[in-house]
Amino acid sequence: MNNILKEEKTKLYALSFIQNPAVLYKVSEIEEHNGKLGNAIRAMELAIGLLEMHGAEKHVIKRYQDRLEKLSRTRSTCKKGSCNRCRSYPNFFN
């Protein structure tokens, strides 16, 4: 089963079944903790899409967008293998 979720498109299909932005936020935190920053970003993007689709209040969306921006900054400022985080988490850019 784990091999099935390695393909990018399959991951997106699986995450699309989650209709709770709070769950996606938590998934993002778990993925970040596990060093999978790309997965963390993807979960936040999906969560924001759900919030917008359901007309959530602006301050709620902003909280999610702030986390997405933080994750994106971290990813853009880090060169693969050049920081302690990348060395600690070999899957950081997945």
N, C-alpha and C positions, 0 to 999 in steps of 0.2 A: 504493500500500500504506500509506503514512504517513497518509493521510486516513482510512483504515479505523479506525486506532487512536485517533482523536480522540474517539470516543464512549466515555463512561465504562464502560458495560456491556461493550463490546468489549475494553477494556483489562483488565478483570477476567477475562474469559474467557481472554485470551492469557496473563496471569500465572498463571492456575490450572494451566496445563500444566507450570509449573516446580515440580518436586517436591523441590528442594534448598533448604533454608532459607539456606545459605551464599550461594547464588547470589542469592537475594532480598535478602539483606543487602547484597551488592555492588551490586545494582541500586538499592537505596535510597541508597547512597553516591553513585552516579553521578547519580541524579535530584536529590539535594540539591545536588551540585556544579553541576549545570546549572540550578539555581534552580527546580526543580519540586518544591516541598516536599510538595504533596498526593500526588504520585506516590511520593515517598520514604516517606511515612507508610503508604500503601496497601501497598507492598512489605513493610514491616516487619510490618504486621498479618497479612498472608498467611504470612510466615515464622513468626511466633509460633503461628499456627493449626496449621501443619504440625508444629512442634515439640511442641505439646500433643497433637496427634492421635497422634503416634508415641511419646509417653511419654518425651520427653527429660528429662534431669536438670534439677533446679530452677535450678542455677547457670547452665546454658546458656540457659534461657528468660529468666532475669533479665538476662543480657547484652543480649538482644534487646529486652526490655521497657525497659531503661534507655535504649537508643537511641531507641525509640519515644517515651518520655516527653520526652526532649530535643528531638526533632523537634516534638512537640506543643506544648511550652512555647514554642519558637521561633515557631511559627505563631501561638499565641494572644497573644504579647506584641508581635508585629509588626503594625502597621497598614499596609495596602497602600499603598505609595508613600512611607511616612514614614521609612524607614531606608535606609541605603546598600545593604543587600543587596537590598531590593525594587527600588530604582532600577537596580541592576546587572543584576538578573534579572527581566525583565518577566513571565516565566511562573512566578514564585515561588509563586503560590497555585494553580497547576494541579495 
